[in-house]
Amino acid sequence: MSTELLDHQGKATPCQPTATGALLTVQHLSRWHRSEGQRLAVLDHVSLHLLPAETVALFGPSGSGKSTLLNLLALLDRPDQGEIHFEGRRIDNASPAEAEWIRARRLGVIFQSFNLIPSLSALENVEIALLAQGGSRIERRSRAVAMLERVGLGDRLGHRPSQLSGGQQQRVGVARALCKRPALVLADEPSANLDSQSAQALFGLMRELASEVGTTFLVATHDPRLVQQADRTLELRDGRLVT
Ligand SMILES: Nc1ncnc2c1ncn2[C@@H]1O[C@H](COP(=O)(O)OP(=O)(O)OP(=O)(O)O)[C@@H](O)[C@H]1O
């Protein structure tokens, strides 16, 4: 894994490994929303760490704050309190350009709603995620094809999202996040639209990437199969971690 991060101007800045060896450390993270004049703590002083190459299942009832936490870690939202440290540096206060840089190169995000580009084919939706990593067009294409084959969509490369089932779109989203071989994958219910066989194949792929690349997975899920297979579980209740 790279021990360097680049700032948004492309300048190399060395990364200090944390004393604990953690890939990601979250300290007292809180997110509030206002409703009818009242402040509601959707996340309440959440602290956690993730180690390289581990798969962690994040579970808890609907509304407990799982998506909110993933959005904060993906730098798509800002905390009201607390800090996030990733690969040895603080990122919760990253500028939009720095956040974009980190998401493009070091993070893979799998959304509940797929977020595919409707006018692009499955192959193009995956290829586009590789643009920030450089390399030739031929290299990008062959990596995108290989990852789509690994998620069982080798015969759907030219199909647009509207021509794919929900489960197939989900798998394109998975391929798009994993083809970058990121340090950390944040996944929101990645098996929600998958049949049993596809879900099992996804868990196998996660294990392979953890051992091949050292990728860490934090997966919000209601799926007991994934909770059972994870290295570790974290439980959220009413915005607080209880395990
Ligand atoms: N913009 C917002 N304004 C007010 N409340 C919000 C906002 N966004 C989220 N919430 C509330 O925050 C709480 C946590 O929502 P979140 O989507 O993080 O839960 P979740 O655990 O991911 O649920 P699910 O399992 O159903 O996806 C919910 O009560 C939700 O209503």
The ligand as a Gaussian input file, in Angstrom:
#p B3LYP/6-31G(d) Opt

LIG

0 1
 N      -30.895000      15.636000       6.667000
 C      -31.472000      15.100000       7.740000
 N      -32.282000      15.835000       8.539000
 C      -32.860000      15.303000       9.649000
 N      -32.666000      14.018000      10.035000
 C      -31.891000      13.250000       9.278000
 C      -31.246000      13.726000       8.084000
 N      -30.516000      12.712000       7.549000
 C      -30.701000      11.635000       8.361000
 N      -31.516000      11.958000       9.375000
 C      -31.951000      11.053000      10.462000
 O      -30.796000      10.456000      10.975000
 C      -31.076000       9.145000      11.467000
 C      -30.059000       8.169000      10.939000
 O      -30.238000       7.984000       9.546000
 P      -29.331000       6.974000       8.715000
 O      -29.778000       7.051000       7.288000
 O      -27.910000       7.276000       9.001000
 O      -29.732000       5.574000       9.371000
 P      -29.357000       4.085000       8.918000
 O      -28.913000       3.366000      10.151000
 O      -28.417000       4.112000       7.773000
 O      -30.765000       3.500000       8.449000
 P      -31.131000       2.368000       7.336000
 O      -30.680000       1.053000       7.929000
 O      -32.631000       2.466000       7.258000
 O      -30.438000       2.744000       6.059000
 C      -32.506000       8.839000      11.036000
 O      -33.357000       9.006000      12.153000
 C      -32.799000       9.886000       9.990000
 O      -34.152000      10.229000       9.979000

